[in-house]
Amino acid sequence: MAVEVVKCPCGKQKLGVQAYVQVGSRIVCAHRDCNEMLRVTQRNPLRLEIVARDEQRTSDSSPESYG
């Protein structure tokens, strides 16, 4: 499987994101000081944005963890 490496928007951790992760997917930065929930906003090049706190916990949210 192909992995694309991108830096967390917080600037603390490089994340390896699998090629099957689609735009709109949510992932969690695995850095112990970060743990921010991120959303994939673009592929090629891969871009992430931090998910607002009020959007983070919904009944159908199940983010993947990368680091």
Residue pairs with C-beta under 8 A, 6 or more apart in sequence:
1 18
1 19
1 20
2 18
2 19
3 16
3 17
3 18
3 19
4 16
4 17
4 19
4 46
5 14
5 15
5 16
5 17
6 14
6 15
6 17
6 45
6 46
6 47
6 48
7 13
7 14
7 15
8 14
8 15
8 29
8 31
8 34
8 36
8 38
8 48
9 36
9 38
9 48
9 49
9 50
10 29
10 31
10 34
10 36
10 50
12 29
12 31
12 33
12 34
13 29
13 30
13 31
13 34
13 67
15 27
15 29
15 30
15 38
15 48
15 66
15 67
16 66
16 67
17 27
17 40
17 46
17 66
21 27
21 40
21 64
22 40
22 43
23 40
23 41
23 42
23 43
24 39
24 40
25 39
25 40
25 64
26 37
26 38
26 39
26 40
26 51
26 61
26 63
26 64
27 37
27 38
27 39
27 40
27 48
27 63
27 64
27 65
27 66
28 35
28 36
28 37
28 38
28 63
28 64
28 65
28 66
29 35
29 36
29 38
29 66
29 67
30 65
30 66
30 67
31 67
36 50
36 51
37 50
37 51
37 56
37 63
38 48
38 49
38 50
38 51
39 48
39 49
39 50
39 51
40 46
40 47
40 48
41 47
41 48
41 49
